[in-house]
């Protein structure tokens, strides 16, 4: 019996540098024969096509473009209720606006200088419903002040996009609410304890809390969990 072919994954690539766009398409195609890439040198045209077709599985978009930058692109997709996961490509040397784009619905950043194995990991991570950031970006986010001062109530949470906390983070939230330890969460979800810690740190930051009890209460008040 012939084994059925794996489903094609449609990926939109958006960058106003044609040479980079062509190179990225070839690199992604080399990672998996299922990847079918469509290139857009115009982000405005990409928005029109994505809204009309609504059948892409993943979007890569450059952060810095003359016609429309990555932040404006995300805002345009959000206004049109496009739910396709987006990975932002960054070629800048300074720390990109990670939290800004995550709040607008992006599922992570990939450096333009990253090797192909990192690109593959980013694709797999996002298609599994998780957020992809480099270890350096996670470290910067994790070390930014977020704990409230002594005697001061928890800071109010930022506006929560319905894209921001993905399916995996919601699973972690639900298990935290059940009183599960990090070790037990890792066993239940079949992920490492370090991954559990990363999810929890990110959830805490997005909800503006520093403790599990406050995290659960805030999540319930926002309707993220029952």
C-alpha positions, 0 to 999 in steps of 0.5 A: 500500500502506498503511503499517503503524502504528507500535507503541504504546509503553505508559508508566506515570505515577506521581505522587500529585498528580492535577493534575500527573499529568494535565498530564504525561499530556497533555504526553507524548501531545503528543510522539508519537501512539504514546505510550499513558499510564496514570496512577497516583496510588497507587504501591502500586497501580502496583506491583501493576498493573505486576507483573501486566501486565508490558507497560509499555515505560517508567515515570515515577515521582515521587521524593517521594510520601507513600504510597511514595517513588521509592526505595521504589518502585524497591526494590519493582520490583526485589524483583519482578524487574520490568525495565521502565526507570524514569525518576524525576521530581524537583521538589526544589531540591537534588541528588537521590539520583542514584546511589542510584536508579541502583543500584536500577535507575532509568535517569535523572532528569527535572526537573519543570521541564524543557521538553517537548523535554528530556522527549522526549530523556529518553524516547528516550535510555532507550528506546535503553538508555542513562541520561539525566541533565541536564548539571548532574547529569553534571557533579556525578557526574563531579567527585566524587572517584573516583581512588585515592590514590597507592599505594593499590589501586583501591576496590572497586566498589559492588554492580552492579545488572543494570540499572545498566550498560545495553546501550550501556555494555556495548558501550562496555565491550567496545570498550574491552576490544578496545583501541579509542580514544574516536574509534574507539568513536564511529565504530563506535557512531555516537555523538559522542566526548563521549557516549563520554567520558560513558559511560566516566566513568559506567562508571569510577565504577560499577566503582570504577576510574580507568583502562581496564585496571582497568575491563576487569579489573573488568568481566571479574571481574563477568562483564559482558564476556568 
